Amino acid sequence: MNSVNQDFLRGTLRTIVLRLLAQHGRMYGYEITQAVKTRTEGELVLTFGALYPVLHKLEQEGLLVTQTEEADGRLRKYYALTPAGTKTVDRKITEFERFAHLMRLLLKPSSSWSVGQ
């Protein structure tokens, strides 16, 4: 993945994580990274170094809870939304969609726009 995609990913990571958890109920870290990779056909690769600080921050903010379970002889930490996290998902998606709309307005050619109007 090029650095431009990495910059975009960093700015939207909270929204991505919240949305995936809303869709799947609960997930562990590797599962989240693979979901991002699969859904984007490998175009976006989420590293653990980027993911885990976001997961910890969302947990500290009360948007996520964790549950540790043993799987294949190893402990696996699952993340799930709290009620506050569930409420936050729709707001974050709306904010992102609004931002994307504004970016499209800024980036599309327009003959009627000029500085100072």
Secondary structure by P-SEA (a helix, b strand, c coil): ccaaaaaaaaacaaaaaaaaaaacccccaaaaaaaaaaaacccccccccccaaaaaaaaaaccbbbbbbbcccbbbbbbbbcaaaaaaaaaaaaaaaaaaaaaaaaccccccccccc
